[in-house]
Amino acid sequence: MLATLQTEAACDGISYNLIRSPKRKTVSIIIRANSDVDVLAPSRMPTSIIEQFVSSKAAWIKRKLHYNNEIKASVQPKSFTKGESFLLLGEPLNLAIATGKRAVEAGDGQLLVTIPASTKIENKTDLIRRLIEKWYRAQAEVHLQQRTEQLATLIDKRPKLVAVKGYKSRWGSCHIDGRIYFNWRLIMAPTWVIDYVIVHEL
């Protein structure tokens, strides 16, 4: 049986990973978040046909890579300091920090993070980051499960499981046995974007 084979290739100034698989019938291109270009092709397809396909998509690939670079340049790492903006369902929340029992609450345009007064200054930022991520995951689990159930009913689908994960380069995935996983960061997106991803996975 033929196995999946991955090699490095280049065409029209574009470097890419050529991934051949016996299960594939057509050629497709994936631009990863880290700007890796994957070309998926059938095992026995001639290299000349693959190169011709990549060449025909060269302009599109370069636009996507340029867009990726622009996005990376515009995105600044979070500092987790007072007044910094965070998103929930596409709506901005300004970070506020208080002392007390560990907790995270959202309301009135504010994301209030409470940390113990005894927290050492060198541990403060890391603790706030971990609390916010835990809160985001909890919000994502509730909203995505409920919304997936609603949309699944509308289009007559029955997912086996709906859960969240910490994907780095995808918003969601659907397994052949009916399990659906979503990136917890999706909860930051506007509701129409969330619905689009949910329906796509369903």
Salt bridges, closest charged atoms under 4 A:
ASP38 OD2 - ARG32 NE 2.90
GLU70 OE2 - HIS66 NE2 3.10
ASP126 OD1 - ARG129 NH2 2.75
ASP126 OD2 - ARG130 NE 3.08
GLU133 OE1 - ARG129 NH1 3.73
GLU133 OE2 - ARG137 NE 3.28
ASP156 OD1 - ARG158 NH2 3.57
ASP177 OD2 - ARG179 NE 2.80
ASP195 OD2 - ARG147 NH2 2.88
